[in-house]
Amino acid sequence: MKINISIAVTSCFHYTGTLKANNTSTDIKLQITSLTTYSKSINSTTSETVSEVTSEITNKIISEITSKITSETTSDNTSEIISKITSKATSEATSETTSE
């Protein structure tokens, strides 16, 4: 048996919030528009479970979004912004499994 797992962030979404840095605040709007798909197969020789692979792929997507934000912003509350965006990204990630 072989199971293919594919997770994609399929929709563009926005985060509107406030960057706080150096005692000043700036309103910002971040937009993630990239469509990213990660795939991985599980077969009988793989010890990972479907949920483990799903989690691994979701973490890769979160990592990509995190690096994009940290490279484009310098602020004291970047982690708060990343947390809100990755939470939304995770909830919007779609999972499709097909077994052969």
C-alpha angles and dihedrals in degrees: 000000000000125000122196117204121195127177123184135180094224104175134061113234139183135222118200117190147116128284112212116200135148092359092302129104128216126186112230140182119206121194125196109196105157119115108219126182125187121189134187134170128223120201135172092278093055116093095199120104125227091254092051092053092044089053092047092052093046089052090053090054091048090049091053093050091045093053091048092054097044091049092052102040138049112195146126094245100044090119091056091052092047090050093054094046096045090048089056092043091053093049091049095047111111122215124206123181126189123181125205 
